Amino acid sequence: MLKPRVGRYLLAASLTLAISLAGCISPVAKLHQQARDLDLVALDLDGGKFTLRGFRNRPIPATERLHVYLEGDGRPWERGLIPAAEPTTRDSAVLPLMAGDPAPSLYLGRPCYNGRTEDPGCSTELWTGGRYGESVVASMAQALLNFAEQNGYRELVLIGHSGGGTLALLLAERLPQTVAVITLAGNYDIDRWTDYHGYQRLQNSLNPAIRPAGRVPEWHLLGERDTTIPPALFESGLRARPHAHVIRVDADHSRGWQAIWPEMLRRLPSAR
């Protein structure tokens, strides 16, 4: 029998090892585990030049409308200085929203994210300065169009958190099937955002604020406690967009969205 002191030492050592191993889990493994815990199914999507890793929320039913969830930027940089070797998000803000959505839903990944950084054509530019660039948007649009055509979807609702909101607006321009856009703490004006935070401008990215105005209903949700995308930064510009509804909610940048999401989904039928 172990002496009490020895037993306590081994228990402490075991806990330390477990915590250490947990800290070594990769962002990709964490994302996939989060998806499995939410009963979501992984899939790869053909985006032309790139293969995109995504998730769906249930077997494809016979319906014409698809909700498309777009993640934020993850971690493009390490310590704000070095391009990350793996940009995948450490904790998805949109997977829990998608898991609670009764509609058929797709989590559309970005080129080189979610475990695909080693794919041909991938470079750190695609998740740093070019994260909203032409090649990224074109590949995502093609992947989504292919998926919709293969599964009989005629209507798309684009839902993006943070940088995913940027992409939702850029994708809506290219996809006539889009019937509504929803952004949550969306990065609407990337030049104003980088200037506000003192970041280097994203020179190889498209900026929704200087693109053609939207043609479909838009809901832009801004978190009252958000210091990454402060409501005052974009509120006036968003309110000037045709068909836009701007709503302040009790949330910070990553937390609080689940509480308001069921009510937001109830508003969507009017988007038809």
C-alpha positions, 0 to 999 in steps of 0.5 A: 500500500502506498504511504499517504504522502507518496499517494498525494505526490503521485496524484499531484503528478498525474494531475499536472501531466493531465493538465499539460497534455490538455494544453497540448491539444491542437486547435484543430483537434479541439474544434473537431471535438467541440463539433462532435460534442455538439453532434455535428458531422465533419465534411470536406467541400470542393472550393476549386483551388482549395478544399475547405473543411466544414461541418453540417448539423444533421442529415440533409432534409428536403428543404430549400433554405440553408443557414451558413455559419462563418467563423471569425479569424481564429488566431492569424498571428502569434503574439501579434507579431509572427504569422501563426502556423495554425490559424484555426480558432481555439474556441468556436463562437458559431458552432454552438449557435449552429447546433441550436439551429433547427434549420439545415445548417453548414459551417463553411470553413476557410481555405487552409483553416481547420487542419488544412494549412499544408494543402497546396497553395496555402501560405500565411498570407491567406490568414494574415493580410489576405484573410478576406482576399479574392482567392479566399472569397472566391474559393468559399463562394465556389464551395458553397455554390457546389454544396447548395447545388448538390443538395438542392438548396435555393436560398442561403442565409449567411451568418458570420461572427467577427471576421466571418461577418466580413466574409458573409457580406463579401459572399452575399455579393457573389451568391444570388441565392442569398436571402439574408445576411446576419453579422454578429460583432462583424468587422464591417470596415476593415480599414477603420478597424485596423486603424482603430486598434493600431494594426497593419492594414490588410492590404490584400483583403476586400473591404465590405465598407467600400463594396456595393451596398447589399440587396437583401435584408441584413441584421447586424448585431453589435455587442454592448460590451465588445472591445474588439468591435465596439458598436460605435466603430461601425454603427453609423455606417451599418445603419446607412446601408439599404435593408440593414437592421442594426441591433445592440445586444448584451454581449462581448466579442465572444460571449452572450450570443447564444442567449439572443440567438433563438430570438434572432432565428425567429425573425428570419422568415420575414427575409423571404 
